[in-house]
Amino acid sequence: MTGFTHRIGLTAFLAFALILSGCGGSDPIDSGEAPLNADDMKTVLVGNSIVGDNWDGPYAVYFPVYGEMRGLRASHYKDIGTWRADDDAICATWDNWWGSVERCWGIYLDGDSVSWLRPDSDTPEKAEVIEGNPYGL
């Protein structure tokens, strides 16, 4: 991630969203902000990757175009899947992971990161937004 430059469009969007969110000093979920809408999710995700760490270890997901995603878990488990942006949630189905069952989350923007929150959870999962496909997914 070092030396990675965000493209101007994504950087401008993230900067604008940070201004709207009151300079990003607190967790967007804790401050009661609404999740990103469908258009904003597409702007943040399409052509970019997210990287994070969860109960299953490190992961990366690349969103080459709207509706398609490619993932990598624990540096060697790969999968592909589909996603859609609803009014206030992203819903995703992997071909193999999660038993091919669709799951949905609200996405909250926090600077160059996103927080994912499932409707049945109070614990957000954080991930960094990175330009392009640095893991070759």
GUNUTOR-390348 format. One record per residue (C-alpha): x, y, z; residue in one letter. Coordinates in steps of 0.02 Angstrom, whole numbers. Layout:
<r <X,Y,Z>,"A">
...
***
This chain:
<r <0,0,0>,"M">
<r <148,115,22>,"T">
<r <173,227,-128>,"G">
<r <1,189,-194>,"F">
<r <-83,344,-263>,"T">
<r <-271,358,-266>,"H">
<r <-339,417,-430>,"R">
<r <-401,597,-428>,"I">
<r <-586,553,-444>,"G">
<r <-585,436,-295>,"L">
<r <-477,553,-192>,"T">
<r <-592,700,-229>,"A">
<r <-744,597,-183>,"F">
<r <-666,537,-20>,"L">
<r <-611,714,24>,"A">
<r <-784,783,-12>,"F">
<r <-865,646,93>,"A">
<r <-743,682,235>,"L">
<r <-793,866,233>,"I">
<r <-977,820,235>,"L">
<r <-949,702,381>,"S">
<r <-877,838,492>,"G">
<r <-692,806,460>,"C">
<r <-693,622,505>,"G">
<r <-643,636,687>,"G">
<r <-760,500,747>,"S">
<r <-821,332,688>,"D">
<r <-959,363,561>,"P">
<r <-1068,225,632>,"I">
<r <-1051,286,811>,"D">
<r <-1095,463,758>,"S">
<r <-1260,404,684>,"G">
<r <-1219,440,502>,"E">
<r <-1318,355,365>,"A">
<r <-1233,223,259>,"P">
<r <-1177,267,82>,"L">
<r <-1313,266,-48>,"N">
<r <-1304,155,-203>,"A">
<r <-1222,286,-315>,"D">
<r <-1089,328,-186>,"D">
<r <-1051,143,-159>,"M">
<r <-1023,122,-345>,"K">
<r <-908,275,-348>,"T">
<r <-803,210,-204>,"V">
<r <-794,27,-254>,"L">
<r <-796,6,-444>,"V">
<r <-618,-9,-511>,"G">
<r <-546,-17,-334>,"N">
<r <-505,-142,-199>,"S">
<r <-538,-153,-14>,"I">
<r <-416,-237,105>,"V">
<r <-446,-281,285>,"G">
<r <-434,-411,420>,"D">
<r <-577,-508,499>,"N">
<r <-608,-666,601>,"W">
<r <-543,-769,454>,"D">
<r <-383,-671,430>,"G">
<r <-328,-542,300>,"P">
<r <-432,-519,144>,"Y">
<r <-439,-416,-16>,"A">
<r <-586,-389,-132>,"V">
<r <-574,-309,-304>,"Y">
<r <-728,-233,-388>,"F">
<r <-681,-223,-574>,"P">
<r <-855,-171,-633>,"V">
<r <-1026,-149,-556>,"Y">
<r <-1094,-319,-509>,"G">
<r <-930,-417,-512>,"E">
<r <-805,-448,-371>,"M">
<r <-650,-554,-346>,"R">
<r <-584,-599,-176>,"G">
<r <-429,-665,-88>,"L">
<r <-426,-730,91>,"R">
<r <-276,-775,196>,"A">
<r <-163,-747,45>,"S">
<r <-215,-905,-50>,"H">
<r <-403,-937,-51>,"Y">
<r <-483,-854,-202>,"K">
<r <-665,-836,-253>,"D">
<r <-772,-735,-371>,"I">
<r <-946,-669,-345>,"G">
<r <-1078,-540,-381>,"T">
<r <-1133,-384,-290>,"W">
<r <-1269,-254,-301>,"R">
<r <-1292,-86,-220>,"A">
<r <-1462,-55,-142>,"D">
<r <-1520,110,-68>,"D">
<r <-1417,91,91>,"D">
<r <-1330,-77,79>,"A">
<r <-1213,-180,-27>,"I">
<r <-1270,-359,-52>,"C">
<r <-1144,-490,-108>,"A">
<r <-1144,-674,-154>,"T">
<r <-983,-773,-175>,"W">
<r <-978,-927,-287>,"D">
<r <-903,-1033,-145>,"N">
<r <-875,-930,13>,"W">
<r <-1018,-910,137>,"W">
<r <-1104,-1061,60>,"G">
<r <-1155,-952,-89>,"S">
<r <-1281,-861,21>,"V">
<r <-1309,-675,-9>,"E">
<r <-1258,-560,133>,"R">
<r <-1289,-373,148>,"C">
<r <-1201,-231,241>,"W">
<r <-1215,-46,262>,"G">
<r <-1056,42,206>,"I">
<r <-995,196,298>,"Y">
<r <-854,304,233>,"L">
<r <-715,361,351>,"D">
<r <-575,448,256>,"G">
<r <-487,319,146>,"D">
<r <-572,177,238>,"S">
<r <-744,100,243>,"V">
<r <-836,22,387>,"S">
<r <-952,-125,347>,"W">
<r <-1099,-160,462>,"L">
<r <-1214,-308,445>,"R">
<r <-1395,-275,496>,"P">
<r <-1383,-411,629>,"D">
<r <-1222,-344,707>,"S">
<r <-1166,-198,814>,"D">
<r <-982,-225,772>,"T">
<r <-918,-141,613>,"P">
<r <-780,-215,507>,"E">
<r <-654,-90,439>,"K">
<r <-564,-99,273>,"A">
<r <-450,16,173>,"E">
<r <-499,73,-1>,"V">
<r <-355,54,-124>,"I">
<r <-350,109,-305>,"E">
<r <-354,-27,-435>,"G">
<r <-310,-210,-418>,"N">
<r <-144,-220,-323>,"P">
<r <-163,-407,-286>,"Y">
<r <-197,-458,-467>,"G">
<r <-369,-529,-432>,"L">
***
